[in-house]
Amino acid sequence: MLRTTILAAGLALAATAAFGQSEPLGDTVAVNGMEMYYEVSGEGDPLIVLHGVSTAG
């Protein structure tokens, strides 16, 4: 009984999180001769994530 209740609660929580978010909107923009891809999702202040940036050297 307890195992079934926990499983049902987990499935309900997973379904709620999956359907509660909208698909991100993605597009490309030309920047210095390159095509840069970006996505817009969620609400609130913008957050920019740069991959591959290194401080070593």
Number of C-alpha atoms within 10 A of each C-alpha: 6 7 8 9 10 11 12 12 12 12 11 11 11 12 11 11 9 9 9 9 10 9 11 11 10 10 11 11 11 9 8 7 7 9 11 11 10 12 10 12 12 11 6 6 5 9 7 6 7 6 6 5 7 6 4 4 3
